Amino acid sequence: MLSTLSTAEKERNLGCRAAAGKLFEVRLLLCSLLLATSLALGACQRAAAPSSLLLLTDLSGALESCPCDASSPGGLERWTAAAKAAGLGRATTALVVGGNTFFAADANRRPGLLPQQALRAAAIGEFLQRAQPVAILPGPADLAPAAASLPALAMARRLPMVWHGATQSTFTLGGIRMAVVGLEPQADWEILRRRAQAVRAQGAQLVVALLADSDAFFASAPPEAFADLPEVNVVVQAGLAPGADANARVMGTTLLGAAGARATALGQLQLQP
């Protein structure tokens, strides 16, 4: 099942002007893994674009779907199959990861499960090393005391974390100079504006803001405030509370959307020069 995260009659394409004066389109798609893998793969393949930024948010230490229900969505194996069908591993595709990734939100409240969660985190680190993302923004649970081993794991796996001063990742995808700006928990609008302006000054043609804790970020100002922040083209919302509005919308020239949780969906940001 493939649903376009957009607000126009069919698809909302966001036109962004590159430095060279050319236009390119941005579309944010969500491939749900609720159906059988083969059906989801077919949908993802049909939606493939010349270049794509794949999105994995709020994995929360989930390696597999619920063992008590074989038909339940999620699981890294199923997600990886869908991502490969959408281009993961190709030169025209990049992966961005954000939100609680290695640890679940309740990791600190369940100390008896810490050894098991540490093993899960190590397995996720191995998976991400193979997937080769361009940026990983940890969520609040990944920064909690229960996740004290994460810095060593990230260093051992050479994971491209955007944290502790390294808050951005720049790369070229499909001929477009892109920047992913990470917004850690407690980051505010002014921090985002400064970081977006900085990567623009360095030549970024398209800026993606990745929020680690969307609920906390929007507590200071509503999503409509992005209408006054033209430096940011796309906002990927991680850290949404259950039941929060995850529908994509356009605010001014900025596209906001979510990419699911616990590997139940594959977000795909398509770039069409």
Residue frames as qw, qx, qy, qz and C-alpha x, y, z in Angstrom:
[[0.000, 0.891, 0.453, 0.000, 0.00, 0.00, 0.00],
 [0.449, 0.061, 0.037, 0.891, 1.47, 3.31, -1.07],
 [0.034, -0.896, -0.439, 0.061, 0.07, 6.61, 0.08],
 [0.413, 0.481, -0.010, 0.773, 1.36, 9.98, -1.00],
 [0.350, -0.610, -0.429, 0.566, 1.91, 12.30, 1.93],
 [0.185, 0.170, 0.277, 0.927, 0.62, 15.50, 0.39],
 [0.136, 0.499, 0.530, -0.672, -2.08, 18.15, 0.60],
 [0.288, 0.292, -0.374, -0.832, -2.96, 18.86, -3.05],
 [0.814, 0.135, -0.014, -0.565, -5.73, 17.10, -4.98],
 [0.951, 0.187, -0.247, 0.000, -3.45, 14.22, -6.07],
 [0.795, -0.149, -0.167, 0.564, 0.15, 14.86, -5.09],
 [0.096, -0.991, 0.036, 0.087, 1.75, 17.93, -3.62],
 [0.788, 0.221, -0.016, 0.574, 5.06, 18.51, -5.32],
 [0.313, -0.877, -0.036, 0.363, 7.24, 21.11, -3.73],
 [0.639, 0.661, 0.005, 0.392, 9.19, 23.19, -6.24],
 [0.562, -0.714, 0.080, 0.411, 12.58, 24.27, -4.94],
 [0.483, 0.860, -0.143, 0.076, 14.89, 26.61, -6.79],
 [0.870, -0.148, 0.006, 0.470, 18.46, 25.41, -6.98],
 [0.332, -0.678, 0.128, 0.644, 21.45, 27.71, -6.90],
 [0.297, -0.054, 0.620, 0.724, 21.86, 27.37, -10.66],
 [0.371, 0.222, -0.065, -0.899, 18.32, 28.65, -11.17],
 [0.411, -0.039, -0.822, -0.391, 16.87, 25.24, -12.06],
 [0.670, -0.286, 0.198, -0.656, 13.74, 23.83, -10.50],
 [0.326, 0.081, -0.942, -0.005, 13.44, 20.41, -8.95],
 [0.678, -0.401, -0.215, -0.577, 10.47, 18.69, -7.37],
 [0.005, 0.240, -0.860, 0.449, 10.29, 17.03, -3.96],
 [0.734, -0.268, -0.334, -0.528, 7.71, 14.41, -3.05],
 [0.203, -0.339, 0.805, -0.442, 7.38, 12.66, 0.28],
 [0.743, -0.054, -0.516, -0.423, 5.92, 9.17, 0.02],
 [0.458, -0.375, 0.694, -0.411, 5.11, 6.59, 2.68],
 [0.629, 0.113, -0.714, -0.286, 5.20, 2.90, 1.81],
 [0.679, -0.409, 0.357, -0.494, 3.27, 1.05, 4.50],
 [0.231, 0.294, -0.928, -0.012, 4.48, -2.40, 5.49],
 [0.604, -0.035, 0.504, -0.617, 1.06, -3.44, 6.75],
 [0.873, 0.328, -0.102, -0.345, 0.50, -5.62, 3.66],
 [0.941, -0.050, 0.218, 0.253, 2.44, -8.70, 2.62],
 [0.403, -0.580, 0.339, 0.621, 6.01, -7.86, 1.76],
 [0.427, 0.185, 0.664, 0.586, 5.62, -8.65, -1.93],
 [0.127, 0.831, 0.502, 0.202, 2.73, -6.20, -2.31],
 [0.272, -0.905, -0.001, 0.329, 4.58, -3.48, -0.44],
 [0.502, -0.325, 0.488, 0.636, 7.66, -4.06, -2.54],
 [0.375, 0.482, 0.627, 0.483, 5.71, -3.74, -5.75],
 [0.025, -0.948, -0.318, -0.017, 4.25, -0.46, -4.62],
 [0.402, -0.763, 0.213, 0.458, 7.63, 0.88, -3.62],
 [0.524, -0.047, 0.584, 0.618, 9.19, -0.17, -6.90],
 [0.283, 0.695, 0.552, 0.364, 6.50, 1.55, -8.91],
 [0.144, -0.976, -0.155, 0.049, 7.11, 4.75, -6.98],
 [0.708, -0.292, 0.150, 0.625, 10.87, 4.72, -7.48],
 [0.236, 0.965, 0.009, -0.114, 12.42, 7.99, -8.67],
 [0.655, 0.606, -0.299, 0.339, 15.80, 8.82, -10.23],
 [0.331, 0.273, -0.618, 0.659, 17.07, 9.76, -6.77],
 [0.616, -0.617, -0.366, -0.326, 15.56, 9.29, -3.32],
 [0.005, -0.430, 0.648, -0.628, 16.27, 10.03, 0.30],
 [0.643, -0.323, -0.681, -0.138, 14.95, 7.10, 2.35],
 [0.259, -0.543, 0.344, -0.721, 13.74, 7.79, 5.89],
 [0.644, -0.260, -0.712, 0.106, 13.72, 5.55, 8.94],
 [0.165, -0.529, 0.285, -0.782, 12.34, 7.17, 12.09],
 [0.599, -0.378, 0.387, -0.591, 11.60, 6.05, 15.64],
 [0.635, 0.171, -0.747, -0.092, 12.86, 2.49, 15.27],
 [0.588, -0.552, 0.281, -0.520, 12.91, 2.30, 19.10],
 [0.264, -0.424, 0.857, -0.125, 15.07, -0.79, 19.30],
 [0.833, 0.216, 0.340, -0.380, 12.59, -2.89, 17.31],
 [0.152, -0.394, 0.819, 0.389, 14.28, -5.72, 15.43],
 [0.086, -0.160, -0.920, -0.348, 11.23, -7.71, 14.43],
 [0.503, -0.349, -0.248, -0.750, 7.47, -7.60, 14.37],
 [0.608, -0.353, 0.468, -0.536, 5.49, -9.02, 17.28],
 [0.102, 0.227, -0.961, -0.117, 6.25, -12.77, 17.47],
 [0.343, 0.256, 0.799, -0.421, 2.70, -13.44, 18.66],
 [0.557, 0.687, 0.332, -0.327, 1.24, -12.17, 15.37],
 [0.599, -0.038, 0.531, 0.598, 3.03, -13.09, 12.14],
 [0.310, 0.688, 0.495, 0.432, 0.86, -10.64, 10.20],
 [0.246, -0.890, -0.166, 0.345, 1.80, -7.63, 12.33],
 [0.493, 0.833, -0.079, 0.238, 3.72, -4.85, 10.58],
 [0.250, -0.884, 0.389, -0.067, 7.30, -3.85, 11.19],
 [0.899, -0.199, 0.308, 0.241, 10.60, -5.58, 11.58],
 [0.106, -0.735, 0.439, 0.506, 13.98, -4.65, 10.18],
 [0.423, -0.019, 0.822, 0.381, 14.03, -7.59, 7.77],
 [0.346, 0.692, 0.627, 0.088, 10.80, -6.51, 6.11],
 [0.026, 0.941, 0.021, -0.337, 11.80, -2.84, 6.17],
 [0.308, -0.539, 0.589, 0.517, 15.18, -3.62, 4.62],
 [0.445, 0.269, 0.785, 0.337, 13.57, -5.59, 1.80],
 [0.239, 0.874, 0.423, -0.028, 11.29, -2.66, 1.01],
 [0.149, -0.878, 0.206, 0.405, 14.19, -0.20, 1.23],
 [0.422, -0.257, 0.701, 0.514, 16.32, -2.25, -1.16],
 [0.391, 0.549, 0.694, 0.253, 13.44, -2.33, -3.62],
 [0.078, 0.967, 0.219, -0.101, 13.25, 1.45, -3.31],
 [0.519, 0.773, -0.192, 0.310, 16.96, 1.79, -4.12],
 [0.552, -0.774, 0.311, -0.008, 18.89, 1.37, -0.86],
 [0.765, -0.243, 0.463, 0.376, 22.51, 0.66, -1.75],
 [0.586, 0.591, 0.335, 0.442, 22.43, 2.50, -5.07],
 [0.405, -0.022, -0.031, 0.914, 24.40, 5.65, -5.78],
 [0.144, -0.420, -0.319, -0.838, 21.14, 7.53, -6.40],
 [0.634, -0.611, -0.382, -0.282, 19.69, 6.75, -2.97],
 [0.196, 0.360, -0.607, 0.681, 20.67, 7.84, 0.53],
 [0.573, -0.511, -0.640, -0.021, 19.32, 6.89, 3.96],
 [0.060, -0.480, 0.348, -0.803, 18.60, 9.18, 6.91],
 [0.560, -0.369, -0.734, 0.111, 17.72, 7.83, 10.37],
 [0.050, -0.422, 0.260, -0.867, 16.20, 9.82, 13.22],
 [0.692, -0.464, -0.031, -0.552, 14.42, 9.69, 16.57],
 [0.643, -0.427, 0.604, -0.200, 14.70, 6.95, 19.19],
 [0.656, 0.483, -0.523, -0.252, 16.65, 4.40, 17.18],
 [0.409, 0.301, -0.833, 0.218, 18.73, 2.10, 19.36],
 [0.078, -0.137, -0.819, 0.552, 16.63, 2.18, 22.52],
 [0.196, -0.639, -0.679, -0.305, 12.91, 2.30, 23.30],
 [0.135, -0.685, 0.025, -0.716, 11.40, 5.31, 25.03],
 [0.734, -0.605, 0.030, -0.307, 10.88, 3.34, 28.26],
 [0.754, 0.279, -0.500, 0.322, 14.43, 1.95, 28.44],
 [0.081, 0.435, -0.529, 0.724, 15.25, 3.92, 31.60],
 [0.629, -0.299, 0.242, -0.675, 12.10, 2.73, 33.33],
 [0.985, -0.012, -0.037, -0.167, 12.86, -0.96, 32.76],
 [0.094, -0.762, 0.641, -0.016, 16.35, -1.54, 34.18],
 [0.733, -0.158, 0.659, -0.067, 15.87, -5.31, 34.24],
 [0.789, 0.517, 0.327, 0.061, 15.74, -5.33, 30.44],
 [0.037, 0.904, -0.322, -0.280, 18.86, -3.22, 29.90],
 [0.425, -0.355, 0.766, 0.325, 21.11, -6.19, 28.96],
 [0.538, 0.442, 0.703, 0.147, 18.58, -7.29, 26.33],
 [0.291, 0.931, 0.171, -0.136, 18.19, -3.74, 25.04],
 [0.200, -0.758, 0.498, 0.370, 21.96, -3.35, 24.81],
 [0.501, -0.022, 0.802, 0.324, 22.09, -6.46, 22.62],
 [0.437, 0.731, 0.523, 0.032, 19.34, -5.03, 20.43],
 [0.050, 0.949, -0.119, -0.289, 21.23, -1.76, 20.15],
 [0.362, -0.487, 0.683, 0.407, 24.37, -3.62, 19.05],
 [0.507, 0.316, 0.765, 0.240, 22.38, -5.48, 16.39],
 [0.296, 0.901, 0.303, -0.088, 20.89, -2.22, 15.13],
 [0.159, -0.825, 0.378, 0.389, 24.37, -0.71, 15.00],
 [0.454, -0.148, 0.784, 0.396, 25.51, -3.61, 12.82],
 [0.435, 0.636, 0.630, 0.095, 22.47, -3.16, 10.56],
 [0.136, 0.965, 0.069, -0.214, 23.12, 0.57, 10.17],
 [0.329, -0.598, 0.565, 0.464, 26.79, 0.00, 9.38],
 [0.446, 0.165, 0.794, 0.378, 25.69, -2.19, 6.46],
 [0.283, 0.799, 0.531, 0.011, 22.95, 0.24, 5.36],
 [0.471, 0.007, 0.114, 0.875, 25.43, 3.16, 5.31],
 [0.022, 0.899, 0.437, -0.022, 23.13, 6.08, 6.16],
 [0.389, 0.559, -0.038, 0.732, 24.33, 9.62, 5.54],
 [0.137, -0.435, 0.355, -0.816, 23.04, 10.85, 8.91],
 [0.529, -0.411, -0.741, 0.054, 21.69, 9.42, 12.18],
 [0.177, -0.510, 0.223, -0.812, 20.02, 11.73, 14.69],
 [0.309, -0.172, -0.886, 0.301, 19.51, 9.98, 18.06],
 [0.404, -0.653, -0.361, -0.530, 16.32, 10.53, 20.01],
 [0.400, -0.689, 0.320, -0.513, 15.83, 11.21, 23.73],
 [0.947, -0.275, 0.130, -0.100, 15.99, 7.52, 24.66],
 [0.844, 0.345, -0.142, 0.386, 19.31, 7.16, 22.83],
 [0.217, 0.629, -0.321, 0.674, 20.72, 9.98, 24.96],
 [0.687, -0.625, 0.026, -0.370, 19.38, 8.70, 28.28],
 [0.331, -0.628, 0.687, -0.153, 21.59, 7.07, 30.97],
 [0.868, 0.036, 0.481, -0.119, 20.39, 3.63, 29.84],
 [0.781, 0.606, 0.067, 0.138, 22.10, 4.29, 26.49],
 [0.333, -0.849, 0.342, 0.225, 25.52, 5.09, 27.98],
 [0.667, -0.171, 0.616, 0.383, 27.16, 2.54, 25.68],
 [0.598, 0.730, 0.333, -0.008, 25.92, 4.24, 22.49],
 [0.121, 0.917, -0.322, -0.200, 28.89, 6.59, 21.88],
 [0.372, -0.453, 0.784, 0.203, 31.31, 3.65, 21.92],
 [0.634, 0.337, 0.695, 0.039, 28.99, 1.65, 19.65],
 [0.445, 0.875, 0.131, -0.140, 28.66, 4.55, 17.20],
 [0.035, -0.818, 0.530, 0.219, 32.42, 4.99, 17.09],
 [0.512, -0.220, 0.818, 0.143, 33.12, 1.28, 16.63],
 [0.566, 0.487, 0.659, 0.089, 30.62, 1.06, 13.77],
 [0.230, -0.123, 0.296, 0.919, 31.69, 4.43, 12.32],
 [0.117, 0.697, 0.703, 0.078, 28.11, 5.62, 12.27],
 [0.201, 0.353, 0.134, 0.904, 27.47, 9.17, 10.95],
 [0.259, -0.667, -0.627, 0.308, 25.84, 10.55, 14.09],
 [0.094, 0.604, 0.089, 0.786, 24.66, 14.16, 14.06],
 [0.612, -0.745, -0.263, -0.022, 25.14, 15.08, 17.71],
 [0.669, -0.564, 0.014, 0.485, 27.61, 16.61, 20.16],
 [0.127, -0.694, 0.259, 0.660, 28.46, 19.56, 17.91],
 [0.059, -0.108, 0.779, 0.615, 28.30, 17.66, 14.61],
 [0.402, 0.418, 0.582, -0.570, 24.71, 18.65, 13.86],
 [0.600, 0.630, -0.054, -0.490, 24.62, 18.45, 10.08],
 [0.633, -0.058, 0.689, 0.348, 25.45, 16.21, 7.16],
 [0.411, 0.705, -0.148, -0.559, 25.99, 17.50, 3.62],
 [0.512, -0.045, 0.795, 0.322, 26.12, 15.41, 0.47],
 [0.352, 0.348, -0.379, -0.782, 25.14, 15.42, -3.20],
 [0.452, 0.212, 0.860, -0.104, 22.25, 13.29, -4.40],
 [0.469, 0.636, 0.593, 0.156, 21.01, 13.27, -7.98],
 [0.392, 0.442, 0.165, 0.790, 23.06, 16.36, -8.75],
 [0.310, -0.822, -0.166, -0.448, 21.44, 18.28, -5.87],
 [0.308, 0.293, -0.606, 0.673, 23.58, 19.54, -3.01],
 [0.618, -0.587, -0.412, -0.322, 21.68, 18.53, 0.13],
 [0.092, 0.359, -0.644, 0.669, 22.06, 19.15, 3.84],
 [0.621, -0.508, -0.587, -0.115, 20.42, 17.27, 6.70],
 [0.039, -0.511, 0.401, -0.759, 20.22, 19.46, 9.79],
 [0.524, -0.306, -0.782, 0.142, 19.67, 17.55, 13.01],
 [0.316, -0.585, 0.133, -0.735, 17.59, 19.08, 15.81],
 [0.376, -0.013, -0.855, 0.356, 18.36, 17.28, 19.05],
 [0.388, -0.702, -0.596, 0.019, 15.91, 17.32, 21.98],
 [0.326, -0.742, -0.229, 0.539, 15.60, 20.80, 23.51],
 [0.304, 0.002, 0.365, 0.880, 16.70, 22.49, 20.26],
 [0.222, 0.682, 0.458, -0.525, 14.49, 25.48, 19.41],
 [0.549, 0.774, 0.311, 0.053, 13.44, 27.50, 16.39],
 [0.043, 0.948, -0.285, -0.133, 16.33, 29.94, 16.58],
 [0.506, -0.427, 0.712, 0.235, 18.85, 27.09, 16.61],
 [0.662, 0.387, 0.620, 0.165, 17.18, 25.59, 13.54],
 [0.359, 0.927, 0.100, -0.051, 17.21, 28.94, 11.73],
 [0.168, -0.832, 0.488, 0.201, 20.92, 29.47, 12.41],
 [0.576, -0.199, 0.760, 0.225, 21.86, 25.96, 11.30],
 [0.612, 0.593, 0.516, 0.090, 19.74, 26.17, 8.15],
 [0.222, 0.966, -0.088, -0.099, 21.23, 29.54, 7.24],
 [0.365, -0.664, 0.607, 0.239, 24.73, 28.17, 7.82],
 [0.609, 0.055, 0.744, 0.268, 24.32, 25.22, 5.42],
 [0.478, 0.819, 0.316, 0.004, 22.68, 27.50, 2.86],
 [0.005, -0.933, 0.309, 0.184, 25.75, 29.73, 3.04],
 [0.449, -0.422, 0.748, 0.246, 27.89, 26.64, 2.41],
 [0.238, 0.284, -0.672, -0.641, 26.01, 25.93, -0.84],
 [0.255, 0.230, 0.926, -0.158, 23.17, 23.60, 0.18],
 [0.238, -0.093, -0.493, -0.832, 20.39, 23.68, -2.41],
 [0.675, -0.399, -0.441, -0.436, 17.91, 21.63, -0.40],
 [0.035, -0.360, 0.693, -0.624, 17.75, 21.57, 3.40],
 [0.685, -0.341, -0.601, -0.233, 16.08, 18.77, 5.34],
 [0.250, -0.503, 0.520, -0.643, 15.43, 19.39, 9.04],
 [0.649, -0.135, -0.748, -0.031, 15.27, 16.19, 11.07],
 [0.425, -0.584, 0.253, -0.644, 13.52, 16.58, 14.43],
 [0.290, 0.135, -0.912, 0.258, 14.47, 14.13, 17.17],
 [0.049, -0.419, -0.783, 0.456, 11.54, 15.09, 19.41],
 [0.004, 0.426, 0.471, 0.772, 8.82, 16.77, 17.34],
 [0.397, -0.740, -0.535, -0.089, 6.34, 17.09, 20.20],
 [0.505, -0.596, -0.166, 0.601, 8.87, 18.99, 22.32],
 [0.328, 0.013, 0.311, 0.892, 10.00, 21.12, 19.37],
 [0.116, -0.500, -0.515, -0.686, 6.48, 22.22, 18.44],
 [0.396, -0.657, -0.566, 0.304, 5.64, 23.03, 22.05],
 [0.285, -0.447, -0.049, 0.846, 7.36, 26.39, 21.53],
 [0.314, 0.428, -0.213, -0.820, 5.63, 27.21, 18.23],
 [0.798, 0.304, 0.442, -0.275, 3.15, 25.47, 15.92],
 [0.652, 0.103, 0.582, 0.474, 4.10, 23.82, 12.60],
 [0.348, 0.866, 0.335, 0.128, 2.58, 26.83, 10.81],
 [0.273, -0.871, 0.205, 0.353, 5.64, 28.80, 11.89],
 [0.624, -0.102, 0.567, 0.528, 7.60, 27.05, 9.13],
 [0.419, 0.794, 0.394, 0.198, 5.80, 29.33, 6.68],
 [0.025, -0.988, 0.151, -0.027, 8.25, 31.99, 7.90],
 [0.544, -0.563, 0.572, 0.243, 11.34, 29.77, 7.60],
 [0.749, 0.610, -0.110, -0.233, 12.11, 29.55, 3.85],
 [0.056, 0.669, -0.741, -0.030, 15.63, 28.23, 4.51],
 [0.388, -0.105, 0.904, -0.148, 14.16, 24.79, 5.30],
 [0.436, 0.134, -0.588, -0.668, 12.58, 22.80, 2.44],
 [0.742, -0.190, -0.597, -0.239, 11.55, 19.58, 4.21],
 [0.338, -0.483, 0.589, -0.553, 10.90, 18.70, 7.86],
 [0.646, -0.047, -0.756, -0.092, 10.98, 15.05, 8.91],
 [0.504, -0.551, 0.251, -0.615, 9.12, 14.60, 12.17],
 [0.591, -0.019, -0.782, 0.197, 10.46, 11.94, 14.52],
 [0.156, -0.064, -0.662, 0.731, 9.38, 11.61, 18.12],
 [0.452, -0.277, -0.230, -0.816, 5.67, 12.09, 17.52],
 [0.387, -0.087, 0.739, -0.544, 3.41, 10.90, 20.32],
 [0.108, 0.260, 0.940, 0.191, 0.96, 8.09, 19.52],
 [0.125, 0.745, 0.646, -0.107, -2.10, 9.57, 17.90],
 [0.102, -0.643, 0.077, 0.755, -0.36, 12.81, 16.92],
 [0.619, 0.733, 0.119, -0.256, -1.12, 14.30, 13.52],
 [0.566, -0.325, 0.579, 0.490, 1.37, 12.68, 11.13],
 [0.590, 0.680, 0.421, 0.113, -0.27, 13.84, 7.91],
 [0.496, -0.022, 0.215, 0.841, 2.01, 15.71, 5.57],
 [0.130, 0.917, 0.356, -0.123, 1.32, 19.34, 4.87],
 [0.521, 0.375, 0.086, 0.762, 2.92, 22.31, 3.20],
 [0.269, -0.855, -0.258, 0.361, 3.63, 25.44, 5.21],
 [0.048, 0.852, -0.279, -0.441, 4.79, 28.24, 2.95],
 [0.613, 0.581, -0.511, -0.161, 7.58, 26.57, 0.96],
 [0.097, -0.407, 0.871, -0.259, 8.27, 23.85, 3.51],
 [0.767, -0.083, -0.520, -0.367, 6.97, 20.27, 3.34],
 [0.339, -0.415, 0.696, -0.479, 6.36, 18.58, 6.71],
 [0.857, 0.002, -0.377, -0.351, 5.81, 14.85, 7.13],
 [0.598, -0.487, 0.603, -0.205, 6.49, 11.77, 9.23],
 [0.502, 0.411, -0.726, -0.230, 7.99, 8.41, 8.29],
 [0.862, -0.208, -0.413, -0.206, 6.38, 5.96, 10.69],
 [0.368, -0.647, 0.571, -0.345, 7.67, 4.17, 13.77],
 [0.672, -0.259, 0.684, -0.120, 9.17, 0.79, 14.73],
 [0.088, -0.255, 0.816, 0.511, 9.99, -0.03, 11.08],
 [0.454, 0.460, 0.727, -0.232, 6.31, -0.18, 10.12],
 [0.489, 0.840, 0.223, -0.074, 6.75, 2.18, 7.17],
 [0.632, -0.022, 0.263, 0.729, 9.36, 3.37, 4.70],
 [0.127, 0.891, 0.120, -0.420, 9.58, 7.11, 4.11],
 [0.641, 0.180, 0.437, 0.605, 10.83, 8.13, 0.70],
 [0.061, 0.825, 0.024, -0.562, 11.74, 11.67, -0.28],
 [0.708, 0.380, 0.457, 0.382, 11.84, 11.70, -4.08],
 [0.117, -0.688, 0.183, 0.692, 13.93, 14.26, -5.92],
 [0.628, 0.523, 0.516, 0.256, 13.07, 15.01, -9.52],
 [0.266, -0.367, 0.195, 0.870, 15.32, 17.55, -11.25]]
